[in-house]
Amino acid sequence: MTLAALIRQAGWDATLPACGPDDVDRMAESAATVDKALAAGTRIYGLTQGFGPLVEFTAESEAEQGASLIAHLGSGQGRPLDPDVCRLVVWLRLVSMRKGYSAVSPEFWQVLADLWNRGFTPAIPRDGTVSASGDLQPLAHAALAYTGHGDAWVRIDNDWTLRPAAEALAALSAEPVQWPVREALAFVNGTGASLAATIVNQQSAARLVSAVTMLTARIAYLLRANPEHYQPGIAVARGQPGQSTVARWLREQLPADMSRDPARPLQEPYSLRCAPQVLGAVLDQLDAAGNVLLNEAVGCTDNPLTYEGVVLHGGNFHAMPVGLASDQIGLALHQAAYLAERQLALICDPGTNGGLPPMLTPRPGRGCGLAGVQISATSFVSRIRQLVYPASLTSLPTNGWNQDHVPMALNGANAVADALEAAWLVVGSLAVGAAQLAATVGARPGGEPWAALAEISPPLAADRPMAGEVGAARDLLIESAGQLLRP
């Protein structure tokens, strides 16, 4: 299983299979373990006792506890997570709930799964959780949508739009769901929201590395920079797998017979020469984070849970693994975006672009060329640096000191998602720069995506607003970059 495959399993057209006999047996055994403990008078969090710091108080009604749990956590705010993230959130929780640790009824699970299979997708607010006792608020809002409260994403003609959840349920001829406390606990006491957002971020960041690699090769080709920088022996000598991968990608993008222009330096500036080392290091960090996220996705993050006939109270819902992985993704993606910004600076400067016009304008003085594009790219990198400050360093105790160490994992994932938007704009800026560099040196567009890029950003005969070109170039590179990534 890979993260890419996992995302495909949670896609719009995917279907969660019904619980099989093994699933039912595991779930029944877990429920029987809880029933046995209750019959023996064992105190169980959320069932016989209150929630959070109210655990010392007894609870009289499991039915009331289920409604109370999701109601009091309905305090999330902000715009909803993207619909693909929201679908992945619910998919992750449903996959976890069927593993046999959570005392969940197979019949109730199937109700939720059937609605998910039919496209019901809660709109989940992105703000308001500390990701410690699980992503409580986001997951509670997802649970509330099943009751007809709040909003849901609805897909109409391949476009997503928001509708009241009650309206979305009615359109499916589905009755609102009433949450028993066991299922409510299993659903909200997990890392599903921060995990889903971070998985999507990791995949976008990996594609970003691919896009910057493609642009690095294109710029090296147009400048006829020294291809020796990307020879396999350099990576073999060091032994870092990401460096070897990026160097191979670069070689695959360059003509086999390419040679250095004698006017170019023997050793290019680091933004070209060290691209395998920088992007390779980013790729290795993303792979490491991906392994953590995959382990989390196939594990169980509930509390309490059952194991070998015993009810166990613990803290698997604490999203520290996700939070640290998210922080590292943010720090890594910044390096890829910063490298791209430095390459844009290199091709805009006559001191490093081989004496070409400053800002690649054909009319220096009368024209400004890429000056505005470069300034904006610099702003994007600065914004990324603000956003990727590690969220795990912002822990604050809450919940009556019950949650005295919290990871802020979804806060971090949201910031990284915003940073990725800025990083892709840096990529779009560099792509426009590459198009203008090709026009300046008189290179033919060649194959895709460079021919399409030349149409997006034709030669600068005169200055023009280029925001639209940057956005279109970004979209082109997002679409094209996946060709380097292996499934």
Helices and strands as residue ranges (DSSP letters): H 3-9, H 21-39, G 52-56, H 62-72, E 77-80, H 83-97, H 106-117, E 121-122, E 125-127, H 136-146, E 151-156, E 159-164, H 165-171, H 181-188, H 192-223, G 227-230, H 232-238, H 241-253, H 270-273, H 275-298, E 305-307, E 310-312, H 320-348, G 358-360, H 371-387, G 391-394, H 409-441, H 450-456, H 467-481
